[in-house]
Amino acid sequence: MLQTVKKHPGKSATAAAVMMAAAAFITPWEGVRLTTYKDIVGVDTVCIGETDKAAVAEGKRRAYTPTECRDMLVRRLPDYDTGFMRCVTRADIPVSVHVAGISLAYNVGTGAVCKSTFVRLVNAGDFAAACDALLMFNRAGGRVVKGLDNRRRAERDYCLAGLRGRGP
């Protein structure tokens, strides 16, 4: 049976499960770096892909612990979820599409996701095509990046597996 999540799940068990699934999916792709570093396009980053200026500044002064990095991700994901779902007009979407949307928003920003073919197709209810549209986000600095291409393929596979009843 296809699992869906309501547009405004609040503090439900489903909402918590979506956040946990998103964190579990995102972490291996972002990696964990305990001090500040420049990402592939030169953005100061720390922990699990965090670019918040205060977090980055603290990462320049001291090293985070892995637990602090995980907690930071868990605190920030609802912001990306809210940003993504603000653009979704459907009352509910499949859990796997939701998790893939959060992962994409965390990686490229909610503004880019909201303007994307991915969201347009989600809103049209064409979830399989939306999953395929994730592959469009495989560039950084104007060029295809193998790591991003691999991540987008994994997001698409996760997204589609949920539609076929083999995922979340």
Buried (B, 14 or more C-beta within 10 A) or exposed (E): EEBBBBBEBEEEEBBEBBBBBBBEBBBEBBEBBBBBEEEEEEEBBBBBBBBBEEBBEBBEEEEBEEEBBBEBBBEBBBEBBEBBBEBBEBEBBBBBBBBBBBBBBBBBEBEBBBEBBBBBBBBEEEBBBBBBBBBEBBEBEEEEBEEBBEBBEBBBBBBBBBBEEEBB
